[in-house]
Amino acid sequence: MNIIRSVIKGCGSYLPEKILHNEELAKSVDTSDEWIVERTGIRQRHIAAEGEKTSDLAMRAAEKALLAAGLGIDDIDMIVLATATPDETFPATATAVQAGLGMYHGAAFDVQAVCSGFIYAMTVADNFIRCGQAKRIIVIGAETFSRILDWTDRATCVLFGDGAGAVILEAQEGKGDNTDRGILTTHLHSDGRHHDLLYVDGGPSSTKTVGHLRMRGREVFRHAVVNLAAVVHESLDKLGLEASDIDWIVPHQANRRIIEGTGRKLGLGTDKIIITVDRHANTSAASVPLALAAGVEDGRIKKGDLVLMEAMGGGFTWGACLARW
């Protein structure tokens, strides 16, 4: 029986020009390159320029994804943008991207699930395509996390960076089995009881301010490894697959130790994991599409590969998207 699958037609990414190395951070906060690398694997991060907004980063990534897919903006029905750092409280940053791309039809809206945002956005877009409400959708993860960091807090300011990644999803017919190209299964979870472990201490209806990111890293680490391994197994079990069937894991790039710890729980080495955290740091909702684009651009991810994308973020939220390239 034929079904509709959401096939990834192209990827794009954008990183701001400015690079902030660990050595530079050590001049303004009590840290060192050795301390940061040992605990996180991060060596540098990109920082948006003055006046460069989340929508600007998102638009650049979307343009590259359209080029890679060989499509124009008139071919697109919808834009779904994952971000926790919107240009404004409203309207949705996706509408700014829509206008910037010259798209005067369809719909554009934001999804907010922090670092899991891209997985949530992929799930939303996949459902629109599978139920026939859209044929082609741009899915974007974009962040300017540098704007919500407390640059005096070494526990958080060393971890994050800015960037954007995008994919084009297109409706195509599949046979309905694991050999189909496109998204095969998605799984989303959240647990609001863990709010105080990772949050921003501001907001329009609470403090009337933007606020700064606050995190209890040790507790987040513990939850991340357990939750991410569990949702990967959930995805594999749904399709009757084993971890050994995965060609590439494209994880949220929060911390190299979390990435490696999740891999060990799955019995997979780093040779099967796309890792960009050393160059990008944690770009929240942008980290998975940035890593995905890197794996495609350097030729590691090839047609027919089974690719597992996973992420966990504040909320807590977490999820996985399993797709055949």
QUIJO-V683733 format. One line per field, one symbol per residue. burial: + if it has 9 or more other ideal C-beta (glycine too) atoms within 8 Angstrom, else -. A space follows every 10 residues. Layout:
burial=???
This chain:
burial=--++++++++ ++++++---+ ++--++--+- +-+--++--+ ++++++++-- -+++++++++ +++++++++- +----+++++ ++++++---- -+++++++-+ +-+--+-+++ +-++++++++ ++++++-+++ ---+-+++++ ++++++-++- --++-+++++ ++++++++++ ++-+-----+ ++++++++++ ---+--++++ -+-------- +++-+---++ +-+++-+++- ++++++--+- +-+--+-+++ ++++++++++ +++--+-+-- -+++++++-+ ++++++++++ ++++++---- +---++++++ ++++++++++ +++++
